[in-house]
Structures are given as structure tokens and as C-alpha cells.
Amino acid sequence: MCLAIPAQVVELRPDDNALVDLAGVKKEISLALLEGVAVGDYVIVHVGYALNKLDPDEAARTLRLFAEMGELTPDGDGFTVH
């Protein structure tokens, strides 16, 4: 099963790419499917592509659910990925 996860955009890069952060894990992804993404936005990431933007409150709720499932652990500054 594949999973799409919320991640925060920390840097915009050339060619419709961005660097995102999830619990300190940084990954370059494609923004080719979206318009108007800015640093600080949360996006849903699946197989290296941002699928849509996500409200920060919804991102926080989703990350808390992952934490409840034991996939992420709150660490004071965000979450730790397991």
C-alpha cells in the first residue's frame, strides 16, 4: 500500500521542484502538478509529487493521526519518523 503524507515546503527549486521537510527528513519533490506553492505551505506528497496543498491545521491533525498509529512521534519541534 502506498501512502501520501503531508510535508512542509522549505525551499523552492528550479524546474518545478521543491525541498520538503517531514520531521527533519528532507526530500526533493516535484511541484509540476500544482501552482502557487510557497515556502511554508504544506503539501500532500505521494511518490515524489506534491498532489495538493493542505491547510496547516489539517496537516497538523493528519500528522497527529500518524503519531497515534505509531508512525510518527511528537518531539517538541514537530515529529520523528519511524
N, C-alpha and C positions, 0 to 999 in steps of 0.2 A: 504494500500500500504506500502511496506517495502522500506527502503532507505539505501543505502550503502554510508558511509561518509568517507572522509579522516581523518586520525588521525596520530599523530606523536608518534613513539615508544620512550618511555623514560626509559624503563628498560626491560632487557631480564630476564626471569624467567625460572625455571626448567620445564621440561616436555613440551617443545614447546609452552610455554606461554610467554606473554609479557604484560607490563603495557603501555597503550597508553594514550595520552592526547589530548583532543579537547576542547579548550577554558577553560582550568582549570578543566574540568571534566575528571577524571581518571578512567579507566576501565581495568580490566584484560581480555585479549583476547587470543585466540589460534592462533599460527603460524603454526599449523600442515599442512596447505595446501601450505606453502611457504618455500623456502630455502634461506639462505643468507641474512636474515633480520638483520640489525644492529641498535643500538641506534641512534636516529636522523632520521632514514628513515620514510617516510610517507607510510602508507598502507591504502587500502580501506577496511573498516570494515563493515561486514554485519552479523547480528545475532551472534556476538561474535567471528567471524572468520575473520582473515585477508585474503582477496581474492587475492590481488596482490599488488606489490609495486608501488608507484606513484612518479613521478618526483616532486621535491619540487615546481617548478614553476607551474606545473599543479595542485598540491594541493592548492597552493595559489589562482589560478584562480577559482577553484571549491569552495573554502571557500568564496571568494568574491561573487560568484553567490548565495550561500546560504544567505549571508548578504543582497544582493539585494532583495531576496524573503522575507526578514524579519525574517528568521530563526536564523541568527547569527548577532551580532552587533560588528563591529570593536571596540576594546577598547584600542588601543595603543600597547599592548603586544601580540595581537592575536585577538581572537573573544570571545564574550559572547554568550552562547547557550540560546535560548528562549524555 
